[in-house]
Amino acid sequence: MPGYNYINGQDWFGDCLILESHLDEMKFYSGTERLRMWKHSSHTYDGGSMLYGYTWKGYMSPTKRRTLTEEKGVYQTQIVDKYPEFQQITREFMNEYFPEFQWCNIQLNKNFPCPKHKDSKNVGTSIIIGLGDYTGGDLVIETPEVKESFNIKYKSMKFDGSKYSHWVMPFQGKRYSMVFFKSQQVFKGSLRKGVGTETVQHSPV
């Protein structure tokens, strides 16, 4: 078994709690696109939806730009600069439980009642994991054949959010979700994290 600095390895629930403890330390906000999806005030709302990873958008303001990566034209998002160790934590977690899945970004959600949508800029399948002390909050996925809801609390679901509409059912409590995915604009070169698969499955609990 590889040596890890942050996760236990081979202990799904324990390692989910480690992820959750680090999410608890983060200050959440919502980016512009997520505010368009669901409008709310950051002053009165304990949560948000923010991109952890990479973007092609270097411009933030006339006096501020994002951190450039080794990939030309690819930048780190603000949250990576603020919580850099979370990169290693998530890499260890994904290497242990999903070693063949390719990803370059994580959408981090806290108490975000995501409405019905498709992730048109994603490439292929994504992996979503639910964390936190909450009730309700099932993930609903709608395909041409069927509409199904899935309990993802301390479980994972692999699905193609670029093809299928999906949303979150009402919930109570503190609900986190982490969506590992590939972005059309930045998924290339050294940003790749493994070899992708296209199956749909729940992780062990």
Buried (B, 14 or more C-beta within 10 A) or exposed (E): EEEBEBBBBEEBEEBBEBBBEBBEEBEBBBBEEBBEBBEBEEEEBEBBBBBBBBBEBBEEEEEEEBEEBEBEEBBBBBBBEEBEEBBEBBBBBBBBBBEEBBBBBBBBBBBBBBEEEBBEEBBBBBBBBBBBEBEEBBBBBBEEEEEEBBBBBBBBBBBBBBBBBBBBEEBEEBBBBBBBBBBEBBBBEEBEBBEBBEEEEEBEE
